[in-house]
């Protein structure tokens, strides 16, 4: 579940956005790509960052999604960091949809005079897809706290963004 976060950077919003843009556009060595890197997009008002793991696509991974606004000569970044709600919705939808096929397969096997392989296909293939989906989702959940740490370390290193003690 995503949690609220407030960071303060001494850079004004436009220079901060340019620093991040320059970092996103730079060339990466294969060694750096293999380790994974923080990447994203934004403007002087919005920011989105996540960790890219080379050769893997994971839309359910942890990310920072927030807004940037001028504050005390610098920039206040407010947003949420963690797994976005759409990812959980997709997983629930995925399992519910595949469960329909499993239910049809089991019903056909128990109550209809259909060949066993017909029912096995309706249970086996969606069952395998459910196992793989669960494995992928749990893998990104295990990697999540490390991704969150890397996003915050990236912001601290590149734009000196630190958690703020300002009241909400």
Secondary structure by P-SEA (a helix, b strand, c coil): cbbbbbbbbcccaaaaaaaaaaaaaccccaaaaaabbbbbcccccbbbbbbbcccccccccbbbbbbbbbcccbbbbbbbccccaaaaaaaaaaaaaaaaaaaaaaaaaccccccaaaaaaaccaaaaaaaaaaaaaaaaaaaaaaaaaaaaaaaaaacccccccccc
